[in-house]
Amino acid sequence: MIATPLELLHARAGERARARELLAPPRLVPDRRDDAALTRDILTPLWTSDWRWWPLFGIAGLLTLLFLVAIGVTVTRGIGSWGNNIPVAWAWGITDFVWWIGIGHAGTFISAFLLLLHQHWRASINRVAEAMTLFAVMNAGMFPLLHLGRPWFFYWLAPYPATTGVWPNFLSSLTWDVAAVSTYFTVSLLFWYQGLLPDLASARDLAPTTLRRRIYGVLALGWRGSGEQWRRYRMVYLMLAGLATPLVISVHTIVSLDFAITQLPGWHSTIFPPYFVIGAIFSGIAMVLVLVIPIRRAFGLHGVITPRHLDLLSRLLLLTGSLVAYSYLTESFIGWYSGDRFERYALLTGRAAGPFAWVFWFMTAINVLVPQLFWSPRMRHNTVALFVAGLLICASMWCERFVIIVASLSRSFLPSSWHAYAPTWVDVSLLAGSIGFFFLLMFAFLRWVPSLALSEIRQLRALEQRGAA
Amino acid sequence: MPHPMPPGEVTRRDFVGMLGASAALAGLVGCTREPREEILPYVDTALDALPGTARQYATAMTIDGYATGLLVTTRDGRPLKIEGNPLHPSSHGAAGVMHQASILQLYDPDRARTCRIGPRDVRWEALLAALRPDQLLPRVGARGVGLSFLLEPTSSPLHVAMIDAVRTRYPECSVHYFAALGHEQVVRGCQLAFGRAAIPYHDLSRADVIVSLGADFLAAGPDHLHLAHDWSVRQARDPKPLLFVAEPVPTPTGTVAGDRVAATTAQLLQIALRLLDAAAPAAAAPVPATGLPQPLQSWCDRLAGQLQRNAVIIASPQLPASLHAAVAALNRQLDPDGTRTRYIAPPILDAGGRAHDLTDFANQLAAGQVDTLVVAAANPVYAAPGDVRLGTLMRQIPTRLYLGEYVDETAAVATHFANASHYLEAWGDSRSYDGSVLPAQPMIAPLHDGHSAAELLSAIAGDPASGRELLQRHCPDSIARDALRTGLVRGVVPQRLAVTPNIPGVREALAATVPATGTVLQLIPGHGVHDGRFAGNAWLQELPDPVTKLTWDNAAMVSPAFAAELGVASGDLLSLHLGDQLVELPALATPGMADQVVAIALGYGRRGEGILTRPIGVNVNPLRASASEFETAHVIVTRTGRRMDLAITQAHWSIEGRGDDLVDGHIPSPPATLYPPRRPAPDGFGRDQWAMTIDLARCTGCSACVVACQAENNVPVVGRTGVLQSREMHWLRIDRYIDETPGGARFTNQPMLCQHCEHAPCEYVCPVNATVHSDDGLNEMVYNRCVGTRFCSNNCPYKVRRFNWFDYTSKVSEFTLMQRNPQVTVRDRGVMEKCTFCVQRIRGAQSDAQIAGRDRTGAVQTACQQTCPTQAIQFGSLTDPDSGMTSRFADPRSFSALGALNTAPRVRYFRRHDPESPA
C-alpha cells in the first residue's frame, strides 16, 4: 500500500511503530460479517421505505420546482432577469457553473484517481462520490446554456456540419469548454454505470417483487457474474478510470482557461489551471464530507464508512486546502510583482478593499484557516466538525469563484466603466434550485440505486481476510 | 417614443395587443406620408428620387425664438435623421442634442392627437369656430381689449406679419411672450449699457482669450453651434486660445477651460466689476473691492494680465442684467471696432420690452379685463416661476385656448385645446441668433392633424389659411425655391449697431444689484430637457448629463464640501423649504461646484400623458421667483434621512491615477519583444482602412454625438431601472474624469466607443465567430450569428459592447417604429451590439463610388463626427491621402487608449493641451 506523503511526514523517529501500523493494509471492513449479511445491509434501503426520506425528497423537489421557474423566466424574458450588466457580463451563473464542475471533480478523483493508485479504502465511498460527480456535472452543464443570450442556438458552439459552412471559433476557450464538459459527463456516466452493473445484478437477485426484479434486471444488462464478465469488467473499468483521471485535470484546466485566455486583470494569469484544479478537488472533497457524514448516520453505515475513511478525507482536505492557500499567496504576490498598475489594483486593492471585499475576506478566512484545523487528529475524528467544515468550504469556494469573476469584471481597466453588481431573485433561485435538483437526484439515487459499491466492498473484505489470514 | 418599459411588465394582453398593432402597422409603414401640399415636387423635379433612397431637405428648428439651420434626411417620406445645415452659420453642419432628439419628438406617441373643447375631442374647424371674429367680437370688444395672447418669443417674419394682422383686427389686444430660458437679461443688460436693445454676436475665431462668466456657450444656448465651431477653428491655430471660466456649477464649457474656478453669482458680479476696473479705470476712486476668496482673486489677477490680448467675454443668459451690462461695456472697451464682438439688433420681436415681462402679463390677468386668452408658448403653467401663480390666474379667464404639442400642465387649465404641429410638419420661417432668416418646410404631413401658431393667429385674425398660403402671401422670400433648397433666405445680413457704453451707469447698476447670499438655490437649464419641453423625450432623459452623468432625474447638486457640511452623500434626500413650498430631491455631490450653492436642473417633474404619467424628477419651478428667476435665497436645506438611487452612468469620477494609459497618452516606448513586428496597417488587407481620431482638447462633452448615434443606429433606451443596472445601450458614451484638487476640479472628457482594434480582444474569444474583422479594418458584429455568451464584453478593455438584456426593440409604439433607420439592423434579444463606425454609411459611400466609377470611396462621415459642434471627431481611411488620417495618426499628440495592451486601436485620441503646460 502506498502511504501519502503526509503520512510519511508523520513518521518521525519516535513514531516508527505508529508508522508501521499506518503503512500496514488498513482494516476498512469489519470482518465479523459474511458476504450475505453485508449485501443485505447495503441493499435493504432499496426495499424498505423510511418515512424520514419523504420530507427531504419533498424539500428537494420543491427547490427543483423553483429551479424550473427560474429557468422558465430566464428563457422567456431574457438574461435581463439576472443581475448581470456591463461590465459584469458574467456573474452568478458562471460562478455556479465553475462551482458545480469543481464539486464534480472530487468524485472522479476519489473513484478513478484512487483506483489507479490502488487506494482500496475508496470502495465504500466511491459510488456516492461518482453519483455526486454525475449530478454536479448535470447541474454545471445547464448554467452555460442558460447563460446564453439565445440559448436555443447553443449547438452553434459545437463543430457540427452546418449547411452554412460556418465552424465554431477554435481559438475561443468556450469551444474547448463544450468539448471538455461533454466528454467529462459522458465518461463519468459510463464509469458510474459500469461500476453499478454487478450491484444492479445483486439487487435484481434479491429484489422482493417481480416488477423490481424486472427493472433491476433490465438495468443490469444481463450481468451474470461469470469469470469472463469479470475479466472484461475489470479491463473496461480500469480503462475508463484511466480516461477519467486526466479529465479531472483537463476539464478544470479548460474551465480556468475561460478566464486565463482573456486579458482582464484578475483573470489573465498562468497560475489558473493548477489553481483551479486544486480548488475543484478541495471543494469536491468538502462536498463528499457533507454528503457522506449524514448518509453514514442515516443508514447506520458506521461499519462500512469507518472513521478511517473520514480521517483520510480530512487529510486530503488539509492537503488541498494548503495548496489553495499557496495559490492565493502566489496570485497576490505575482499581482504585486508584475508591477502592472491594473494587475495590482485588481489583485490587491480591488479585492481586499473593493465593493466585494467582505466576500474576499470571508473566502480567504475559511479556505485558508479551516483546513488547518485538521492537523489535529481529534478534529479529524469529529464528524460534526468535519460536516460543518465541509459546508463552510463549499460556500467559501463558491465565494472564491464569485470574487474571481465578479470582482475582476466590476472594476477593470477604465474607471469610467466601473459598476457594482447585485444578483436578482432569479440568480439566487437558480443556485438554490440547482442545489435542490442535486439533492433530488441524490435522494432518488440513495433510495433506488445501490449507493455503496457492494461488489467492491466484498472484494475488499476478501482481500483483508486474506491479508489477515 | 419608446417607453422605458422593463419588458418583464408586459402582460400577455399587452403582447397580443402589440402583435395586432404590429400587423396593422406592417401596412402603415409601407405608406408614404408626404404632405398633401407640394414641398419640392417629388414627381416633377426630383427625377433621381428612387424609392428607398435618402433625400435631405433644409429646414430650421426654433427654440425660444431662435432658429438653427438643419438638414433632415428623409426616406420614402419619413424624416429619419437631423443634421446641421453646413451652409448656414448657425450650425456649420453640426447639431445639438435637442435638434438631434427632436426627430423622436415627431414620432412621440404621447403627442396630443386631437383638439379639445373642455373634455370633448373636436376638429380644428370646430375649435376655430369659437375664435371667429363674429364670435369673439361680442366678448372681447370691438378693439379687442379683452383679448390677450401669450406666445413663445418669436423672430419669425411670418409671425410678425400674423401678429400685425391680429392687431389690425383687434388693435387693443395685448401680446406677451414667455420662455423660461429666454435671453431677456442679455437684452436688458445691453439696454442698461447702451441705451438700446442689442445682443452680442461673437467671432471666437479671432479671439485669443475667451472668458466665460457662468456661460455654457460651447454646449447650450441659441448660438452655441456657431460659437463652438469658431472656437474649434481658433484651436487649430497656435498659440491656442486661453479659456477662462468662472461658474457656479460645472458645465461642458467649464470642463474644457484651461483656467476654471467655481464662483457664486455674487462673486461673478464682483469679478465683473474688477474686470471693468482693469479694462476701464474709473476716474473716481474705484469701488473698494470687497474680499474675494483667494482662488478667485488669483484667477482675476491671471485674467487681468491677459485681458488686452484680444479677449471676448461671454456671460450666462441666466445671470442678472447688470452683469450683462458690465460684460457689454467690457467687450466694447476691449474691442471698440467690434472685430470679435459686435452688437446687433435682437432678432426677437420686442426684445427687452414689456411684452416679455411675465409680471406685466400676470398683472393684466389679475386686473380681470381679459375675456379670451390665447396661449401658444412652451407650457407656461409649468415653466413659469412659482410666485406668478399662472395656473390660478389663468383659471379666472372665461375662455382660455392653448396650442400645444402635448396635453400638459397648461392644457390642464385650458378650456380649449388645439394640438400643435411639430416643426417637421409645418411651414414657417424664423431668424437665427445672427438675425438671418431661415425657411422651415414640412417633411411629413402632420401625423395628428396638428396646426402651427401662424395658422392659429391667421384664424383669429379672421382669415384662416394654411401655413404655406400664409408664407406665400406674407413672406414670399421664405418660400422661394432657392431658399428651400439651401435653407437660407438670401439678402439678410446681421446689422452691426453703433453703440457706446455708459460705463458709470453700468457701475451704478452693478453696485445696485443685490445678489443672493448665504445658501443659494441656483436653477440651471436641464441639459437635454431644456425648460421641460423635452421631458417626454426618452433619448434626452437617458442622455447622461455631461458633468454629473445623471439620467432620468434631476438632483440637488452640491459641492462635496457642502455635502459634508450638510451631512449627506449622493442619493440622500434633501428637503428644500421656501415659504410654504417644499420639494424633496436627492443630493448629488459634484466636484467643481461653488460652496453654499444648491444647483437644480429645470425641466423635470413634468406631468402629462404616457411616459409623464408619473413625473420624472422634481419640479422646482415653485421655488422660483419672477424677480430673480434663476437664483433663490433663503432656502432652508435639510436632510430627510431617506435615500433614493440615482441612475448615474459613471458614478466613479476619479481616474485612479491611470491618466497615462487613458487620456494623457504618455506611453513609454515598447519594451524589447520576441514577437514579430505588427503588420503595417495600410497594405495587404483591403483598399480602405477606416480610422478615427478624437481630439480631447476639443471635446466639451456636450453629448450631441451620443444622441446622433442613437438616432442613426436605432439604439434603444432602457429606462431608469436599466441605467441603474448599468445596462444603458449607448454605442458611444462620454467618459468624464474629475481630478479634485483643493484649488478646484479639473475635468477630462473622453468619448469612448468601439476602438476597432486591429488586435481585437473580443474577436478571438467569441466561440461562434460572431464578431470578426473586415478587410477594411472594421470590427464587425454579426448579429444573427451571435448567441450571447458575452465573452467579448468581458475581454473588451474599453467596455464598449452593449448587450440586449431584454427585447428592447419590438415592444414600442407604431410611431416610434417609423423613426427607425431602415439601413441599420434592429437587434434581437440576447445579442451583443456596439459601434460599427456607421458601417451603413461606409457601404453606401462605397456603392455610390462604384456606381460613379470612382476608384476611391472618398469622404465618409460617421453620425457622431457629422454632428460634433467642435469637429473633435475625424474619420477617414488611412489609405486615402486626401483624408489626412495617416498624418493624424502620426501626429505627436495622438495616442491609443490603453496602448500598452497592444490592441492597436483604430481610434486614436489627441491628448489635451493645457495652456499652463507647454504645448
Boltz contact constraints between the chains, C-beta under 6 A:
constraints:
  - contact:
      token1: [A, 77]
      token2: [B, 8]
      max_distance: 6.0
  - contact:
      token1: [A, 78]
      token2: [B, 805]
      max_distance: 6.0
  - contact:
      token1: [A, 78]
      token2: [B, 806]
      max_distance: 6.0
  - contact:
      token1: [A, 78]
      token2: [B, 829]
      max_distance: 6.0
  - contact:
      token1: [A, 79]
      token2: [B, 805]
      max_distance: 6.0
  - contact:
      token1: [A, 80]
      token2: [B, 805]
      max_distance: 6.0
  - contact:
      token1: [A, 80]
      token2: [B, 806]
      max_distance: 6.0
  - contact:
      token1: [A, 85]
      token2: [B, 725]
      max_distance: 6.0
  - contact:
      token1: [A, 85]
      token2: [B, 726]
      max_distance: 6.0
  - contact:
      token1: [A, 85]
      token2: [B, 727]
      max_distance: 6.0
  - contact:
      token1: [A, 86]
      token2: [B, 793]
      max_distance: 6.0
  - contact:
      token1: [A, 87]
      token2: [B, 799]
      max_distance: 6.0
  - contact:
      token1: [A, 89]
      token2: [B, 790]
      max_distance: 6.0
  - contact:
      token1: [A, 89]
      token2: [B, 793]
      max_distance: 6.0
  - contact:
      token1: [A, 89]
      token2: [B, 794]
      max_distance: 6.0
  - contact:
      token1: [A, 90]
      token2: [B, 794]
      max_distance: 6.0
  - contact:
      token1: [A, 148]
      token2: [B, 787]
      max_distance: 6.0
  - contact:
      token1: [A, 148]
      token2: [B, 788]
      max_distance: 6.0
  - contact:
      token1: [A, 149]
      token2: [B, 788]
      max_distance: 6.0
  - contact:
      token1: [A, 149]
      token2: [B, 830]
      max_distance: 6.0
  - contact:
      token1: [A, 149]
      token2: [B, 831]
      max_distance: 6.0
  - contact:
      token1: [A, 150]
      token2: [B, 787]
      max_distance: 6.0
  - contact:
      token1: [A, 150]
      token2: [B, 788]
      max_distance: 6.0
  - contact:
      token1: [A, 150]
      token2: [B, 830]
      max_distance: 6.0
  - contact:
      token1: [A, 153]
      token2: [B, 787]
      max_distance: 6.0
  - contact:
      token1: [A, 156]
      token2: [B, 768]
      max_distance: 6.0
  - contact:
      token1: [A, 156]
      token2: [B, 787]
      max_distance: 6.0
  - contact:
      token1: [A, 157]
      token2: [B, 767]
      max_distance: 6.0
  - contact:
      token1: [A, 168]
      token2: [B, 767]
      max_distance: 6.0
  - contact:
      token1: [A, 168]
      token2: [B, 768]
      max_distance: 6.0
  - contact:
      token1: [A, 169]
      token2: [B, 766]
      max_distance: 6.0
  - contact:
      token1: [A, 169]
      token2: [B, 767]
      max_distance: 6.0
  - contact:
      token1: [A, 169]
      token2: [B, 769]
      max_distance: 6.0
  - contact:
      token1: [A, 171]
      token2: [B, 764]
      max_distance: 6.0
  - contact:
      token1: [A, 172]
      token2: [B, 765]
      max_distance: 6.0
  - contact:
      token1: [A, 172]
      token2: [B, 766]
      max_distance: 6.0
  - contact:
      token1: [A, 172]
      token2: [B, 767]
      max_distance: 6.0
  - contact:
      token1: [A, 174]
      token2: [B, 767]
      max_distance: 6.0
  - contact:
      token1: [A, 174]
      token2: [B, 789]
      max_distance: 6.0
  - contact:
      token1: [A, 174]
      token2: [B, 791]
      max_distance: 6.0
  - contact:
      token1: [A, 175]
      token2: [B, 767]
      max_distance: 6.0
  - contact:
      token1: [A, 262]
      token2: [B, 795]
      max_distance: 6.0
  - contact:
      token1: [A, 263]
      token2: [B, 761]
      max_distance: 6.0
  - contact:
      token1: [A, 413]
      token2: [B, 797]
      max_distance: 6.0
  - contact:
      token1: [A, 413]
      token2: [B, 898]
      max_distance: 6.0
  - contact:
      token1: [A, 415]
      token2: [B, 652]
      max_distance: 6.0
  - contact:
      token1: [A, 415]
      token2: [B, 655]
      max_distance: 6.0
  - contact:
      token1: [A, 415]
      token2: [B, 656]
      max_distance: 6.0
  - contact:
      token1: [A, 416]
      token2: [B, 650]
      max_distance: 6.0
  - contact:
      token1: [A, 416]
      token2: [B, 735]
      max_distance: 6.0
  - contact:
      token1: [A, 417]
      token2: [B, 799]
      max_distance: 6.0
  - contact:
      token1: [A, 418]
      token2: [B, 652]
      max_distance: 6.0
  - contact:
      token1: [A, 419]
      token2: [B, 726]
      max_distance: 6.0
